[in-house]
Amino acid sequence: MENGKRTLILDLHRIGALKFGEFKLKSGATSPFYIDLRSIISYPEIIRNIVQLLKTALADKQFDVITGIPYTALPLAAQVSVELDAPLVYQRKEVKAYGTGKLIEGHFEEGQTCLIIDDLITTGESKFEAAEGMERAGLTVVDFVCLIDRSYNGQEILASKGYKLSSIITVEDMLSVLGEQKLLDDKLAQKVRDFVNQPVEKPHLKFSDRLAVTTAPMTQKLMETILRKQSNLVLSLDVEDTATFFDILEKTGPEIFMVKTHIDIIKDFRGDFIPRLRGLAKKHDFIIFEDRKFADIGSTVRKQFRSGVYKIADWAEYVTVHMIAGEAILDGLFGELEVPRSGFLLARMSAKGNLISETYTRQVLEIGKRRKECVSGYIGHGADVDDIKRFRNKIPQDQLLLMPGVNLDSKGDGLGQQYLTVEDAITGGADAIIVGRGIVASKDPAAAAKRYRTAAWQAFKRVSDE
């Protein structure tokens, strides 16, 4: 091993960037080691060494521009850019809200090749996100260069999408150098090897097995209804008059496992509306889900949920929740209720140009994982099958993913709604599809609902049984 790599390993250990012990990861797993390279920016001598190592690794690569994945790798890429006289670009975490509205900063031309530098590779998720951003802007991505490869099979993961991975240091390199210097004992080193050599992908469980490990009663109810009725179709019944609402619901009730309502758009709402709705739910064995999208402080949403004209908590077993107000909104909604209720958190939206960022989505998922007693799952959209799979992989298996923006016949509505096919949604990992206009606007809602139910259930059975 060359001296530069050996020196880097010892320096990273010296400054505490390489730690050994027991560390709780975001996934919930306990790791015997932890790597945090964010502090290296305060050590110029370490940065100089890293830049030299990166320059060597890039010597045989062909590229026009260079980038680093924020935040740790971006200053490294900037240094390399200057050293190699290679133009630097970078992807913003969020689209600029003013001026040009750019996502990629820096000068480049469509068709040029962009090389991506990052500090670590574990699952490859951030690499795919970075590549997608660059490719959407018209750049070509071929090579990734990472400082440390701590993955189980990082090269294979990236190669599956046509990318090449080069790494400066591997976990085995670290264990070897630290062992030689008596900075790591053999027993702990073996624990690290065993941990790294485990696949990081979540094991695929059949839906029935997921139900078996689910402890939240309200989530169990949803999963049991899906299996009992053999339907994973949610009807989004967004009509404005009572007669149309109940006409469509009577015709489609046998096909759906849940109806999603917008009670406040009903123009002729009267006191008998809710009893009629409950009666049909019982008759056709479906669940009532009010798409109120609560998004205020706890004391306000409590009143919105339990009081007012609609008294939603009395009849809607599930509601949608925006987490913009923070975790306390869940206490305001579901705390001290006489009957159990649960929510679906808005983690992504299907509307084109929506302002939900990847950072916001991750924060929503973290809250939901902590609050499974009152969070049954998430509403989220995806650009394609791979994007949905990455999203689904972040969601615990004892919570559900409901996917809006699904249509068998259309790709959009001209008002910002973007559609996916049923097959793509379920193959990607959605547990259920939410369909509105594809059924409601049909000349024969019953036939349309049956068509969606059949397509979604067949895809669901195929994915669940694989």
Stockholm file with secondary structure:
# STOCKHOLM 1.0

chainA/1-466         MENGKRTLILDLHRIGALKFGEFKLKSGATSPFYIDLRSIISYPEIIRNIVQLLKTALADKQFDVITGIPYTALPLAAQVSVELDAPLVYQRKEVKAYGTGKLIEGHFEEGQTCLIIDDLITTGESKFEAAEGMERAGLTVVDFVCLIDRSYNGQEILASKGYKLSSIITVEDMLSVLGEQKLLDDKLAQKVRDFVNQPVEKPHLKFSDRLAVTTAPMTQKLMETILRKQSNLVLSLDVEDTATFFDILEKTGPEIFMVKTHIDIIKDFRGDFIPRLRGLAKKHDFIIFEDRKFADIGSTVRKQFRSGVYKIADWAEYVTVHMIAGEAILDGLFGELEVPRSGFLLARMSAKGNLISETYTRQVLEIGKRRKECVSGYIGHGADVDDIKRFRNKIPQDQLLLMPGVNLDSKGDGLGQQYLTVEDAITGGADAIIVGRGIVASKDPAAAAKRYRTAAWQAFKRVSDE
#=GR chainA/1-466 SS CCHHHHHHHHHHHHTTSEEEEEEECTTSCEEEEEECCGGGGGCHHHHHHHHHHHHHHTTTCCCSEEEECTTTHHHHHHHHHHHHTCCBCEECSSCCSSTTCCSEESCCCTTCEEEEEEEEESSSHHHHHHHHHHHHTTCEEEEEEEEEECCSSHHHHHHTTTCEEEEEEEHHHHHHHHHHTTSSCHHHHHHHHHHHTSCCSCCCCCHHHHHHTCCCHHHHHHHHHHHHHTCCEEEEECCSSHHHHHHHHHHHGGGCSEEEECGGGCTTCCTTHHHHHHHHHHHHTCEEEEEEEECSCHHHHHHHHHSTTTCGGGTCSEEEECCTTCTHHHHHHHTTCSSCCEEEEECCCCBTTCCCCHHHHHHHHHHHHHTTTTEEEEECCCSSHHHHHHHHTTSCTTSEEEECSBCSSCSBCSSSBBCBCHHHHHHHTCSEEEESHHHHTSSSHHHHHHHHHHHHHHHHHHHHHC
#=GC SS_cons         CCHHHHHHHHHHHHTTSEEEEEEECTTSCEEEEEECCGGGGGCHHHHHHHHHHHHHHTTTCCCSEEEECTTTHHHHHHHHHHHHTCCBCEECSSCCSSTTCCSEESCCCTTCEEEEEEEEESSSHHHHHHHHHHHHTTCEEEEEEEEEECCSSHHHHHHTTTCEEEEEEEHHHHHHHHHHTTSSCHHHHHHHHHHHTSCCSCCCCCHHHHHHTCCCHHHHHHHHHHHHHTCCEEEEECCSSHHHHHHHHHHHGGGCSEEEECGGGCTTCCTTHHHHHHHHHHHHTCEEEEEEEECSCHHHHHHHHHSTTTCGGGTCSEEEECCTTCTHHHHHHHTTCSSCCEEEEECCCCBTTCCCCHHHHHHHHHHHHHTTTTEEEEECCCSSHHHHHHHHTTSCTTSEEEECSBCSSCSBCSSSBBCBCHHHHHHHTCSEEEESHHHHTSSSHHHHHHHHHHHHHHHHHHHHHC
//
